């Protein structure tokens, strides 16, 4: 069995012996990836899609937590936090909500089963295994199950879901109980995903590494301890590979901005309800769609944005005429028919929050206020995330600084199962972590720094993006706008 445990929003710095002794012990028996990368935008459902397809948004099509598509000439907003919205997308795209085959589909076609137990949003759960009903898979979430009849069986065997909380410890504990008391003994799945909503959900409502968040981190670590003891007691430890990963990191909000209101104020958007310019984004980036890809409007909006202190790196679709001081979306593998005309990441800084954890920034005005934890931007504090691998197929007591990413999980899992991706993927097999694989020191890493500059005003708008490459796999490291008072990336 392969078990993937996702600790939503966990930062590498939060993996301490004080709060996560079980994970730290597990790390000593496996491989820790010190340079693991989330997909940008560093939003949950974007990274769910990358985890299960091995692709970046250019391939899988989930270009943001919310994005627009056009149907019969009308813009339709897709909110991937809601499983009904994803199911609707699957209908209107004739089965292509995800534009690449997902892990659950590939396993189902090979006669193997994937189970997803997910404490997060219904959309997060659904994207994990959205073809489960057709492929013989299973999805378990507090809001729904697939197949639906499973809900009643679960209530009988393990009880009802407890209410959500801050921290969400009761539901996290219940999900682990479902894994051990029902899923593993009853279904014996080939791959199981256990997606725990903390510390992300708690940090959104409090702050990064708040007292409540640290309690949430300790709770998910207790669940890791429960799982490892269970596997040993049942004689499954020597046949189970475990991948513990976080979908993204988190930063602290030091400013919120209503970008749509700013554009309305300067006449670049007609009104709140107008469709001449449409915006989505509640976190560290904003997707901007311009009606008919109007080039004059795209240029005017980007010129306005470059003058704002909260504006970070800017990317534009190659379907529009290139603006020389902006980066193309294809640079970060985000060019897709669903992509916006403009993708803007907010600015970030390496300053501490009240808990002493580095990483603050501006964010879109929304559900998370100043002082709370959020994500979505191109900040390294949100891109840098966690990956630990342990089990019979992995080396023991190893750390590696070779870049890895959420896109690498699918090809690596399929490799462990003797399967081949049915189509091209962006990720790679993490051979350096496998028994009898090359030593990390033998892997070559290429570093690229891309720069784009606008010198038309009194102050130069200079932006830089850093990328690492291992073979053909690209990892976005960070991006930043460098103003006159700044130096370096």
C-alpha positions as CSV (number, residue, x, y, z in Angstrom):
1,X,0.0,0.0,0.0
2,X,1.0,3.6,-0.6
3,X,-0.3,6.1,1.9
4,X,-0.1,9.8,1.2
5,X,-0.7,12.0,4.2
6,X,-1.3,15.7,3.3
7,X,-0.8,18.2,6.2
8,X,-2.5,21.2,4.6
9,X,-0.4,24.4,4.9
10,X,2.4,23.0,7.0
11,X,5.7,24.9,6.7
12,X,9.1,23.1,6.9
13,X,10.1,25.3,9.9
14,X,7.1,24.0,11.8
15,X,8.5,20.4,11.8
16,X,10.1,20.5,15.2
17,X,10.8,17.8,17.7
18,X,8.7,19.7,20.3
19,X,5.5,19.8,18.2
20,X,6.1,17.0,15.7
21,X,8.1,14.2,17.4
22,X,6.4,11.4,15.5
23,X,7.1,13.0,12.1
24,X,10.7,13.8,13.1
25,X,11.2,10.1,14.1
26,X,9.6,9.0,10.8
27,X,12.0,11.3,8.9
28,X,15.0,9.6,10.5
29,X,13.8,6.3,9.0
30,X,13.2,7.8,5.5
31,X,14.1,10.7,3.2
32,X,13.4,14.4,3.9
33,X,13.3,16.7,0.9
34,X,14.6,20.1,2.0
35,X,13.7,21.9,-1.2
36,X,10.2,20.8,-1.9
37,X,8.0,23.1,-4.0
38,X,4.4,23.8,-4.2
39,X,2.8,24.7,-7.5
40,X,2.1,28.4,-8.1
41,X,-0.4,29.8,-7.5
42,X,0.2,28.4,-4.1
43,X,-3.5,27.5,-3.6
44,X,-4.9,24.3,-2.4
45,X,-6.9,23.1,-5.4
46,X,-4.2,24.1,-7.8
47,X,-1.8,21.8,-5.8
48,X,-4.4,19.0,-5.5
49,X,-4.5,19.0,-9.3
50,X,-0.7,18.9,-9.5
51,X,-0.5,16.1,-7.0
52,X,-2.9,13.8,-8.8
53,X,-1.9,14.6,-12.4
54,X,1.9,15.3,-12.2
55,X,1.3,18.5,-14.1
56,X,1.4,22.2,-13.7
57,X,-1.7,24.4,-14.5
58,X,-0.7,24.5,-18.2
59,X,-1.4,20.8,-18.3
60,X,-4.2,20.1,-15.8
61,X,-6.2,23.4,-16.3
62,X,-6.9,24.3,-12.6
63,X,-5.2,27.7,-12.9
64,X,-6.5,29.1,-9.6
65,X,-8.8,28.2,-6.7
66,X,-11.3,30.3,-8.7
67,X,-11.2,31.0,-12.4
68,X,-13.4,31.8,-15.4
69,X,-14.3,29.8,-18.5
70,X,-16.5,30.9,-21.4
71,X,-19.6,28.9,-22.4
72,X,-21.8,30.1,-25.2
73,X,-19.9,33.4,-25.1
74,X,-20.7,34.0,-21.4
75,X,-18.1,34.0,-18.6
76,X,-18.7,31.4,-16.0
77,X,-16.9,31.4,-12.7
78,X,-15.7,28.1,-11.4
79,X,-15.1,27.8,-7.7
80,X,-13.1,24.7,-7.1
81,X,-13.8,24.8,-3.3
82,X,-17.3,23.4,-4.1
83,X,-17.5,19.9,-5.5
84,X,-20.7,20.8,-7.4
85,X,-18.8,23.5,-9.3
86,X,-16.1,21.0,-10.3
87,X,-18.8,18.5,-11.4
88,X,-20.4,21.2,-13.5
89,X,-17.1,22.0,-15.1
90,X,-16.7,18.3,-15.9
91,X,-20.1,18.3,-17.6
92,X,-19.5,21.5,-19.8
93,X,-16.0,20.3,-20.7
94,X,-17.2,16.8,-21.6
95,X,-15.2,15.1,-18.9
96,X,-12.2,17.4,-18.8
97,X,-12.5,19.3,-15.5
98,X,-8.9,18.0,-15.2
99,X,-7.3,18.1,-18.6
100,X,-5.0,15.2,-17.8
101,X,-5.7,11.8,-16.3
102,X,-5.6,11.7,-12.6
103,X,-4.0,9.1,-10.3
104,X,-7.4,7.6,-9.4
105,X,-8.3,7.2,-13.1
106,X,-4.9,5.6,-13.9
107,X,-5.2,3.2,-11.0
108,X,-8.8,2.3,-11.8
109,X,-7.9,1.5,-15.3
110,X,-5.2,-0.8,-14.0
111,X,-7.6,-2.6,-11.8
112,X,-6.3,-0.9,-8.6
113,X,-8.2,1.2,-6.0
114,X,-7.6,4.7,-4.7
115,X,-9.3,6.0,-1.6
116,X,-9.4,9.7,-0.6
117,X,-10.2,10.6,3.0
118,X,-10.4,14.4,3.1
119,X,-11.1,16.8,6.0
120,X,-10.9,19.9,3.7
121,X,-13.4,21.5,1.5
122,X,-15.7,19.4,-0.7
123,X,-13.9,20.7,-3.8
124,X,-10.6,19.6,-2.4
125,X,-11.9,16.1,-1.7
126,X,-13.6,15.8,-5.1
127,X,-10.5,16.9,-7.0
128,X,-8.4,14.3,-5.3
129,X,-10.3,11.5,-7.0
130,X,-13.1,13.1,-9.1
131,X,-13.7,10.0,-11.3
132,X,-14.1,7.7,-8.3
133,X,-17.6,6.7,-9.1
134,X,-16.6,5.4,-12.6
135,X,-13.2,3.9,-11.6
136,X,-14.3,2.0,-8.4
137,X,-12.6,4.5,-6.1
138,X,-13.8,6.0,-2.9
139,X,-14.1,9.6,-1.5
140,X,-14.9,10.3,2.1
141,X,-15.5,13.9,3.2
142,X,-17.7,15.4,6.0
143,X,-20.0,16.9,3.3
144,X,-20.4,13.9,1.0
145,X,-19.1,10.4,0.1
146,X,-18.7,8.6,-3.2
147,X,-20.3,6.1,-3.5
148,X,-23.1,7.8,-1.5
149,X,-24.1,4.6,0.2
150,X,-20.8,4.5,1.9
151,X,-21.9,7.4,4.2
152,X,-24.4,5.2,6.1
153,X,-21.9,2.3,6.4
154,X,-19.3,4.7,7.9
155,X,-21.8,6.0,10.4
156,X,-22.4,2.5,11.5
157,X,-18.8,1.4,11.7
158,X,-17.0,4.5,13.1
159,X,-19.8,7.0,13.9
160,X,-20.7,10.4,12.5
161,X,-18.3,13.2,11.7
162,X,-17.9,15.6,14.7
163,X,-18.4,19.3,14.2
164,X,-15.6,21.4,12.8
165,X,-13.4,23.4,15.2
166,X,-10.4,25.6,15.7
167,X,-8.2,23.7,15.7
168,X,-10.0,21.1,13.7
169,X,-8.6,18.3,15.9
170,X,-11.9,16.2,16.3
171,X,-12.3,15.9,12.5
172,X,-8.6,15.2,11.9
173,X,-8.8,12.4,14.5
174,X,-12.0,11.0,13.1
175,X,-10.5,10.9,9.6
176,X,-7.5,8.8,10.8
177,X,-9.9,6.5,12.6
178,X,-11.8,6.0,9.3
179,X,-8.5,5.1,7.7
180,X,-7.5,2.5,10.3
181,X,-10.9,1.1,11.4
182,X,-12.7,1.0,8.0
183,X,-10.7,1.8,4.8
184,X,-7.6,-0.3,5.2
185,X,-9.1,-3.5,6.6
186,X,-12.2,-3.4,4.4
187,X,-11.0,-2.2,1.0
188,X,-7.2,-2.8,1.1
189,X,-6.6,0.0,-1.4
190,X,-3.5,0.3,-3.5
191,X,-3.2,4.1,-2.8
192,X,-4.9,6.0,0.1
193,X,-4.8,9.8,0.5
194,X,-5.5,11.1,4.0
195,X,-5.9,14.9,3.6
196,X,-5.8,16.7,7.0
197,X,-7.1,20.3,7.0
198,X,-4.7,21.5,9.7
199,X,-2.7,23.6,10.3
200,X,-4.0,25.5,7.3
201,X,-7.6,26.0,8.4
202,X,-6.6,27.0,11.9
203,X,-3.9,29.4,10.7
204,X,-6.4,31.1,8.4
205,X,-8.5,31.9,11.4
206,X,-5.7,32.8,13.9
207,X,-2.2,33.3,12.6
208,X,0.8,31.3,11.4
209,X,2.2,29.3,14.4
210,X,-0.4,30.8,16.8
211,X,-1.1,28.9,20.0
212,X,-4.1,27.2,18.3
213,X,-2.0,26.4,15.2
214,X,0.7,24.8,17.3
215,X,-2.0,22.7,19.0
216,X,-3.3,21.7,15.5
217,X,0.3,20.8,14.4
218,X,0.7,18.6,17.5
219,X,-2.6,16.9,16.8
220,X,-1.8,16.0,13.2
221,X,1.5,14.6,14.5
222,X,-0.4,12.5,17.0
223,X,-2.3,11.1,14.1
224,X,0.9,10.2,12.3
225,X,2.0,8.4,15.4
226,X,-1.3,6.5,15.5
227,X,-0.9,5.5,11.9
228,X,2.7,4.2,12.3
229,X,1.7,2.2,15.4
230,X,-1.3,0.7,13.6
231,X,0.7,-0.3,10.5
232,X,3.3,-2.0,12.8
233,X,0.6,-3.8,14.8
234,X,-1.1,-5.1,11.7
235,X,2.1,-6.2,10.1
236,X,1.8,-3.6,7.3
237,X,4.8,-1.5,8.1
238,X,7.2,-3.4,5.9
239,X,4.9,-3.3,2.9
240,X,3.6,0.3,3.1
241,X,5.3,3.4,1.6
242,X,4.3,6.6,3.3
243,X,4.6,10.1,1.7
244,X,3.9,13.0,4.0
245,X,3.5,16.2,2.1
246,X,2.1,19.7,2.5
247,X,0.3,21.3,-0.4
248,X,1.9,24.8,0.3
249,X,3.2,27.0,3.1
250,X,1.7,30.1,4.6
251,X,2.6,33.7,5.2
252,X,1.2,36.3,7.5
253,X,-1.1,39.0,6.1
254,X,0.2,42.5,6.8
255,X,-2.1,44.3,4.3
256,X,-5.3,43.5,2.4
257,X,-6.2,45.1,-1.0
258,X,-9.4,45.1,-3.0
259,X,-7.9,45.1,-6.4
260,X,-11.2,45.3,-8.2
261,X,-12.1,48.4,-6.3
262,X,-8.8,50.0,-7.1
263,X,-9.4,49.4,-10.8
264,X,-12.9,50.9,-10.6
265,X,-11.5,54.0,-8.9
266,X,-9.2,54.7,-11.8
267,X,-11.7,53.9,-14.5
268,X,-10.1,50.6,-15.6
269,X,-13.2,48.5,-14.6
270,X,-16.7,49.8,-15.1
271,X,-18.3,48.6,-11.9
272,X,-18.4,45.9,-9.3
273,X,-20.8,43.8,-11.5
274,X,-19.4,44.7,-14.9
275,X,-17.8,42.0,-17.1
276,X,-15.4,44.2,-19.0
277,X,-12.8,43.1,-16.4
278,X,-13.3,40.1,-14.2
279,X,-11.1,39.2,-11.2
280,X,-10.8,36.2,-9.0
281,X,-8.5,35.5,-6.0
282,X,-8.9,35.6,-2.3
283,X,-5.3,35.0,-1.4
284,X,-1.8,36.0,-2.5
285,X,-2.6,36.4,-6.2
286,X,-5.3,37.8,-8.4
287,X,-6.4,36.5,-11.8
288,X,-7.6,39.3,-14.2
289,X,-9.6,38.5,-17.3
290,X,-10.1,41.3,-19.8
291,X,-13.1,41.1,-22.1
292,X,-12.1,40.1,-25.7
293,X,-8.4,40.2,-24.5
294,X,-8.5,43.9,-25.2
295,X,-4.8,44.8,-25.6
296,X,-5.2,48.5,-24.7
297,X,-7.0,47.6,-21.5
298,X,-4.4,44.9,-20.6
299,X,-1.6,47.4,-21.1
300,X,-3.4,50.1,-19.1
301,X,-4.1,47.7,-16.2
302,X,-0.5,46.5,-16.0
303,X,0.8,50.0,-16.2
304,X,-1.4,50.9,-13.2
305,X,-0.4,47.8,-11.3
306,X,3.3,48.4,-11.7
307,X,2.9,51.7,-9.8
308,X,1.3,50.1,-6.8
309,X,3.4,49.2,-3.7
310,X,1.4,46.0,-3.2
311,X,2.0,44.7,-6.7
312,X,4.4,41.9,-7.1
313,X,5.5,39.9,-10.2
314,X,3.1,40.1,-13.1
315,X,2.5,37.5,-15.8
316,X,0.5,37.7,-19.0
317,X,-1.1,35.2,-21.4
318,X,0.7,34.6,-24.7
319,X,-2.7,34.9,-26.3
320,X,-2.3,38.6,-25.8
321,X,0.4,40.8,-27.3
322,X,3.5,40.6,-25.1
323,X,4.2,43.5,-22.8
324,X,8.0,43.6,-22.6
325,X,8.3,44.2,-18.9
326,X,6.0,41.4,-17.9
327,X,6.7,37.6,-17.8
328,X,4.7,35.2,-20.0
329,X,2.6,32.7,-18.2
330,X,4.4,29.9,-20.1
331,X,7.6,30.7,-18.1
332,X,5.9,29.2,-15.0
333,X,3.9,26.6,-16.9
334,X,0.6,28.3,-16.3
335,X,-0.4,29.0,-20.0
336,X,-3.8,27.4,-20.6
337,X,-7.0,28.4,-22.4
338,X,-8.4,29.0,-18.9
339,X,-5.6,31.3,-17.8
340,X,-6.3,35.0,-17.2
341,X,-4.9,37.8,-19.3
342,X,-3.0,39.0,-16.2
343,X,-1.8,37.0,-13.2
344,X,-0.6,39.2,-10.4
345,X,1.1,38.0,-7.3
346,X,1.2,40.4,-4.3
347,X,4.4,41.5,-2.7
348,X,6.1,39.7,0.2
349,X,8.8,40.4,2.7
350,X,11.1,38.4,5.0
351,X,9.8,39.9,8.2
352,X,8.6,38.0,11.3
353,X,5.1,37.7,12.6
354,X,4.0,37.8,16.3
355,X,5.1,34.2,16.6
356,X,8.6,35.0,15.2
357,X,7.9,33.1,11.9
358,X,9.3,34.8,8.9
359,X,7.2,35.7,5.8
360,X,4.6,38.5,5.5
361,X,2.9,40.0,2.6
362,X,-0.1,41.8,1.0
363,X,-3.1,39.7,0.1
364,X,-6.5,40.1,-1.5
365,X,-9.2,41.4,0.6
366,X,-11.4,38.5,1.7
367,X,-12.0,36.0,4.5
368,X,-8.5,36.4,6.1
369,X,-7.7,39.7,7.7
370,X,-4.4,41.4,8.8
371,X,-2.5,39.1,11.1
372,X,-4.0,35.9,9.8
373,X,-2.2,33.2,7.8
374,X,-2.8,33.0,4.0
375,X,-1.2,31.8,0.8
376,X,-1.4,31.9,-3.0
377,X,1.6,34.1,-3.8
378,X,5.0,33.6,-5.3
379,X,6.7,34.0,-1.9
380,X,9.2,31.3,-1.0
381,X,7.5,31.1,2.4
382,X,4.4,29.7,0.5
383,X,6.2,27.8,-2.2
384,X,8.6,26.0,0.1
385,X,6.7,23.0,1.5
386,X,7.1,19.6,3.2
387,X,7.9,16.2,1.7
388,X,9.0,13.2,3.7
389,X,9.1,9.7,2.2
390,X,9.6,6.4,4.1
391,X,9.0,2.7,3.6
392,X,10.5,-0.3,1.9
393,X,11.2,1.4,-1.4
394,X,13.0,4.5,0.1
395,X,16.4,5.1,1.5
396,X,16.8,5.5,5.2
397,X,18.1,8.5,7.2
398,X,18.7,10.6,4.2
399,X,18.1,14.3,3.5
400,X,18.3,15.8,0.1
401,X,18.6,19.4,-1.2
402,X,17.8,18.3,-4.8
403,X,14.6,20.2,-5.8
404,X,11.3,18.3,-5.7
405,X,7.7,19.3,-6.2
406,X,4.1,18.3,-5.8
407,X,4.2,17.5,-9.5
408,X,6.7,14.6,-8.7
409,X,4.3,12.6,-6.6
410,X,2.3,11.0,-9.4
411,X,5.2,9.8,-11.5
412,X,7.0,8.6,-8.4
413,X,3.9,6.7,-7.2
414,X,3.3,5.1,-10.5
415,X,7.0,4.0,-10.7
416,X,6.6,2.3,-7.3
417,X,3.6,0.4,-8.7
418,X,5.3,-0.5,-12.0
419,X,3.0,1.7,-14.0
420,X,3.7,4.4,-16.6
421,X,1.9,7.7,-16.9
422,X,-0.4,7.3,-20.0
423,X,0.5,10.8,-21.2
424,X,3.3,13.3,-20.7
425,X,3.7,14.9,-17.3
426,X,5.7,17.8,-15.9
427,X,7.0,16.0,-12.8
428,X,9.8,13.4,-12.5
429,X,10.4,10.1,-10.6
430,X,12.4,11.0,-7.4
431,X,15.0,8.3,-8.1
432,X,17.5,9.9,-5.7
433,X,15.2,8.9,-2.8
434,X,14.7,5.3,-3.8
435,X,16.7,2.3,-2.6
436,X,19.5,1.7,-5.1
437,X,18.9,5.1,-6.6
438,X,21.6,7.6,-7.3
439,X,23.0,9.7,-4.4
440,X,21.6,13.2,-4.3
441,X,25.1,14.6,-4.9
442,X,25.0,12.9,-8.3
443,X,22.0,14.9,-9.5
444,X,22.6,18.0,-11.5
445,X,20.5,21.1,-10.8
446,X,20.3,24.1,-13.0
447,X,19.4,27.6,-11.6
448,X,17.9,30.3,-13.8
449,X,17.0,33.9,-12.9
450,X,14.7,35.7,-15.3
451,X,14.4,39.5,-15.2
452,X,12.0,41.9,-16.8
453,X,12.3,45.7,-16.5
454,X,10.2,48.7,-17.3
455,X,12.1,52.0,-17.3
456,X,9.5,54.3,-18.7
457,X,8.7,56.0,-15.4
458,X,10.7,57.8,-12.8
459,X,11.1,54.5,-11.0
460,X,12.2,51.3,-12.7
461,X,9.8,48.4,-12.3
462,X,12.1,45.4,-12.2
463,X,10.9,41.9,-11.5
464,X,12.8,38.7,-11.1
465,X,11.8,35.1,-11.1
466,X,14.1,32.2,-9.9
467,X,13.7,28.7,-11.3
468,X,15.4,25.4,-10.7
469,X,15.6,22.6,-13.2
470,X,16.3,18.9,-12.7
471,X,16.5,17.3,-16.2
472,X,13.3,18.6,-17.8
473,X,11.4,19.3,-14.7
474,X,10.9,22.9,-13.7
475,X,10.5,24.2,-10.1
476,X,9.5,27.8,-9.4
477,X,11.5,28.9,-6.4
478,X,10.4,32.5,-5.9
479,X,9.6,35.8,-7.6
480,X,9.9,39.4,-6.5
481,X,9.6,42.9,-7.7
482,X,12.9,44.8,-7.1
483,X,12.4,48.5,-6.5
484,X,15.0,51.2,-6.1
485,X,15.5,50.6,-2.4
486,X,15.8,46.8,-2.9
487,X,18.7,44.6,-3.9
488,X,18.9,40.9,-4.8
489,X,16.0,38.5,-5.3
